[in-house]
Amino acid sequence: MGTVAETVGALTRGFTDAGFPSARLDARILVGHVMGLEPSLLFARGDVVITDADMATIIAYANRHLAHEPVSRIIGEREFYGLAFKISADTLDPRPDTETLVDAVLAHRAMFAAPRILDLGTGTGCIPLAILSAWPEATALGIDIAPGAIQVATENAGRLGLAARARFQVGDWTQGIGGSFEIVVSNPPYITEAEYMALDPEVRLYDPRAALTAGQDGLGAYRALLAPAAALLAPGGRIFLEIGLGQADAVTALAQAAGLRILARHPDLGGIDRCLVFAV
Ligand SMILES: C[S@@+](CC[C@H](N)C(=O)[O-])C[C@H]1O[C@@H](n2cnc3c(N)ncnc32)[C@H](O)[C@@H]1O
């Protein structure tokens, strides 16, 4: 038995000793999840005594985290663009860097009245659903090769109240997709084989390999999707791609070979080029 404050303190010390950089936040998210409380509300409930059953769950979760399972995988949820997304073994755990791509798209709100958005490799659906939540006139189609990801994305659309404007379907990049789109977005797999082998266990053991790697040089997905995506663009349309560290020039060259011209590079919060914008 212990109070919320004591338990958050004990977990924080344990995670700090294990060298976890976000020890206090991890502790608050895990305790908050078990108690059904927003982490930000835990302070106000610091003296609540935790039941034996809840404490047993918290200890089990803490031990899983100490064995390097990410907190988001333990609670099955990740916050992205201020929204809560369900994640599963079939989906990538959405990364904060990808919010750069969402911001880049939303900066074009004045350009398109009611854009049709196509997201290639949608995972949890975090990119199109974050865009739709901020852009009430937009609609989206999300594609993923993993049926389990499509199931999760569809569930996330329902949880966020966006199901009427978002559709998700299984597919291999653009194969079988008709119509045209004002905006095509993609955060495809872009890690090289060598980078994959060197990943931290938190990433390598829990994110699906197909969500991370794309051939020896990490550029396979861009090669596969750029030309067909260009063919699906409506007049005046834009393609927004997330890229990995140091890939801007190579992806720009592939896009130019597919008949596209580069319009902008957007850096992430670390100053690394993270999103490229193209037009025909
Ligand atoms: C880097 S993850 C991005 C997931 C999500 N968009 C996000 O930003 O969190 C890449 C996604 O592409 C999907 N994918 C890989 N190959 C694919 C293909 N040939 N066709 C469609 N989707 C594919 C993976 O299943 C994975 O969900």
The ligand as a Gaussian input file, in Angstrom:
#p B3LYP/6-31G(d) Opt

LIG

0 1
 C        7.297000       4.679000     -40.534000
 S        5.738000       3.855000     -40.422000
 C        4.656000       5.271000     -40.327000
 C        3.356000       5.026000     -39.638000
 C        2.542000       6.311000     -39.374000
 N        2.252000       7.000000     -40.624000
 C        3.285000       7.224000     -38.430000
 O        3.815000       8.259000     -38.900000
 O        3.374000       6.922000     -37.238000
 C        5.541000       3.263000     -42.081000
 C        4.230000       2.536000     -42.360000
 O        4.254000       2.103000     -43.731000
 C        3.631000       0.837000     -43.820000
 N        4.085000       0.174000     -45.055000
 C        5.260000      -0.469000     -45.282000
 N        5.293000      -0.943000     -46.542000
 C        4.115000      -0.579000     -47.123000
 C        3.558000      -0.771000     -48.429000
 N        4.213000      -1.451000     -49.382000
 N        2.332000      -0.261000     -48.687000
 C        1.641000       0.421000     -47.717000
 N        2.124000       0.625000     -46.466000
 C        3.342000       0.143000     -46.165000
 C        4.053000       0.126000     -42.531000
 O        3.174000      -0.953000     -42.236000
 C        3.982000       1.278000     -41.521000
 O        2.710000       1.363000     -40.920000

